[in-house]
Structures are given as structure tokens and as C-alpha cells.
Amino acid sequence: MLFLQQGAGAVAVQAAVCGHAGKFQPDLHLVPGRVFFYLKLSLVAGLLLASPVIFYQIWRFVAPGLYQHEKRVILPFTLLSSLFFFGGAAFGYFVVFPPAFKFLLGYSNDFLSPMPTVKEYFSLCLRLLIAFGVIFELPVFMVLLAKMGVVNAAFLNRHRKYAILLSFVIAAILTPTPDVINQCLMALPLIVLYEVSIVAVWLLGRKRLAGFGNSEATGQAE
């Protein structure tokens, strides 16, 4: 319960960081809203804390049906994907979320004043963390495609201009605010990740996975 109360107070803490302390108090409309917020926060926190055990059980279920060369590929990619996802989520929370939240709080005048609710804060934060976690998977995903023979470094180089345009389009869709600064805070990491993907594909993706996913591939399943 202490963890839930701290989560409910996160709006005021973020407001103080953004320089809006004392202008408002975090709001919870209606008793059901408070109950559903606690349930949602408990569910997300529980999934996050239990994710290592969940992934381990999934791996134990899947591993006996995999060939040895498939295990050598899937396990490192799973670990790297987890690291990149949490790294992207941390980048979104500590770098992108404060200016985005500050922009939303500053959108007021004599007739309009910000009254963010805990539910809105939590939903906004969760969407932003998931969005940045997913886009940080780009290098891992590109290397996997290169290993499967779908893309290569030359292909990614040729389509760089389209990737830059697509990065800004994705940023405009996913960012919670309409200002250019927050869109750039998402688009620029996407562009950098695309360049990292090209280097990673050139270094790691040149050797294709012979027989990946082929039941007739050499090797014995455990």
C-alpha cells in the first residue's frame, strides 16, 4: 500500500521538478477511479517485477523444442531486447517525460488551469515508457532481420532518407504533446538508433543463420 501511495503522489513530485509546485494537487475523481488506479498500478508493477520469472518459464517451455543453433540465437537476442527496452523506457522517463509534462502544465491562462489527475499522469507515463522501450528495440530487430537475410547494411544505407522521414512521422504520432521539441526528443533517438542499426548489421549481420527455423537443419533438439 505504501508503494501505491507513493505512486499516487508522483504527479506532485513531477510538478515540483518542472517548477509548478503548489499550483495544483493531484486529483482522483470518484472513488471507483481511485480503486481502478490502484488496481492498474498493482497490475503493471506486478508484471514488471514478475517478468524475469515469466520469461524463464516461457523459455523452459519453448527450449526443449529448439535446435542448439536456434538456442544460441534466441537467448542472446532475448537478453539484449530486454536491456534495450528498459534502457529506452529509462530514457523516456528521465529525459523526455519531464519537458513533456512541463509543457502540458504550462498550457494555461486566466481562464484555463491545469488539473491533471493521477489516472491521466499514469496513463501518459505508461504510454511514453512503452513507446520508447519499443523504439529502442530497433537495432536488435534489424540485426535479427539481417541474420534471416531480409535486410543488409547496403539496403539500410539506401533507405536512410525514408527512415529519417518516418522517424519524425512516428514521433509526431507517439509524443503526447504537439510541440516540436518533444517530437525531436523522440525522432532524434530514432535516427541515431537507425544509424546504430546500420553499424550493427554490418558487424553482426553478415553471417546468416543457416537453417534457422528449418526442421531439417543440422543439430539435435534437446
Phi, psi and omega in degrees: 000324177299320178298319180294320179295323176294322177295322179293331179273003184293332179297313180295322179296314179295325178295321178295320178298323182275001177086021181242027182295140176085351182279339181198168174241144177300138189249143171231110183275124177068151179295318178302326178299320178294317180297313181294326177296314178299319180295317181295316179296320178296320180296313181295315179296320179295317178296321180295314182289328182271355185302320177301318179292320180298313180295324179295319179293322176297318180296318179297329179284322185275325189305318182299337180266006182256149172283163184298319181290333175288322177297321181295338180267313189292316184298310177298321179295324178294316179295315179295321179298319179296316180297316180294322180295311181292327175296318177294320178296319178295319177299317180296320184285316187271335184254315187267320187296317180304310178294327178294317179293322178296320178297317181295321179289329181281354181276080182209165176210199182292339183255341182238134177226144182290133176225068181290140175263161178298323179298315179295318179299313183295317180295317179297314181296317182295317179297320181292318180296317179295318181299313181288326175298320181289316183291335177285353175280355187305311180300318180296317180296319180293320178296320178297318177296322178294321178297330180271359177082016181277318180229168173214176184298321180296320178298315180294323177297317182294329185256022182299316184297324177289325179295321179296315178298316180295327178299316180289327177294314178297318179297320179295328180281319189272332182291140184283349182239154183272001184283156185291326185299312181290329175294321178293327179295339174262322183291318182296315174300325177297318179294317178298318179296327177295318177295320176298323179297320179298314179295317181296319178295320179295323182277320191248343188260005182287330178269112182283159180275098180293124176074017180296124181079005181262123183292344180264008181293155179289147181127159181244134175282141180279000000 
